[in-house]
Amino acid sequence: MIGVVLTVTTGDLEQSEKLIAEYIEQSQSPGDHARALRIRANNHFLRNEFADALKALVHALNILDVEMDPSPTQDVADKMFEDVKNQILAIGYEELLKLPRATDPRIDLAVRLLNDAGK
């Protein structure tokens, strides 16, 4: 990380957007860039700009090599849900809970981004 701490406050979203843009320009790693886009998405959420927030989150996921369709059809979404549900059921809840936490920070960040996108 570059050593810059970004704080988004509801009182100065425009200034925080300028800081985010500057941070993105100076980002040296995909993780830094994705984290800045996550903060940008939060700015958009605070402004009720949901389409822009989703766009920023999808871009951040793409940077981390996670492909996600921002507007899947209902059939595609249903199929993805069923696939995930079946994989969880195949492993079993107890075994799933025993799995170790991911140690790769990119995976952890991707999970946080996906969680934000699902809000």
N, C-alpha and C positions, 0 to 999 in steps of 0.2 A: 504494500500500500504506500501511497505517496507521503503519508503523514498528515493528511488534511482530514479533519473531522467535520462532517457536514451535519448540521442540525436543522431540521425542518420545523419551523414554527408556523402556526396558523396565521400569525400576524404579518409575515413577510414572505409570501410564496414567490413573489417575483424575484426578490434578492436570492432566495435559495435556488431558484431555477438558474440564475446566472452562475452561482457557485457550482451547481451540478454540471452545467455546460463546460465550465473551466476544468473541472475535475475529469470529465470525460475526455477532453482534449489531452490532458496530461497522463491519463491512465496508461500504465506500462504493461498491465496484464489483463487477460480476459476476465479474471475474477474481479479486479478493480472496476473495470468497465461495467460489468453486470451489476455490481453492488450500487454503482452510481445510477444505473437505470432503474434499479429497484426503488431508490430514493425518489427519482423522478416520477415513477409510477405512484408513489405515495402522495406526492404533490398533486398529481392529477386526481387521485381519489378525493383529496381534501377539497378540490374545486368541483367535484361531481363530474369530472371529465373521464367517464368510465372507458370509453373507446380508446382514448389516448393512453390511459393507464394500462389497459390490456396490451396495446401495441408496444409500450415500453417493456412490459414483462415478457412478451413473446420475443422481442429483440434480445433481451438479456438471456433468455433461455437458448436462443439460437447461437449466441456468442459462446455459450457453454456446451455447444453441440447437442442440445436437446431440441428436437423438432416437434413443434406443436402447431396444429391448425387453429388459428384464433376464432374461427367460426365454423365448426364442424356441423354437418347435418345431424338431425336427431338420430337417424339410423347409425351414423358413425359414432356418435356419443354413446348410444346404447350399447354398441358392440364393444367399445373401449371399456365401458363400465363392466360389462359381462366378463370380458377377458381378465380384468384386474380381480374381480370377485372370484372367478374360477381359480386363478393362481393363488389367491389367499386361502381359499377353501382346500386346495390341493396341499398346501404347506401345513395348514391348520393354525388356528389362532395361538395355541400354546407355543408351538415351534416358532411361529413368526415373532412372538414376544421375546424369545430366547436369542434371536439373531443379534449379532453385535452391531453397534451403531457404526455408520459409515465413518471412515477416517479421512477420506478425501474431502477437503474443504469445498471443492467444486460440486460434489454431490450434495453436500449439506446446503450449499447456496441454491442449487437447482431445486431442492425440495422446498426451501423457503419461498422461492419464486413461484413454484407451482401452487403452494398454499395461498400466497397472495392472489394469484390469478383465480383461485376458486372461491374467493370471498364474495 
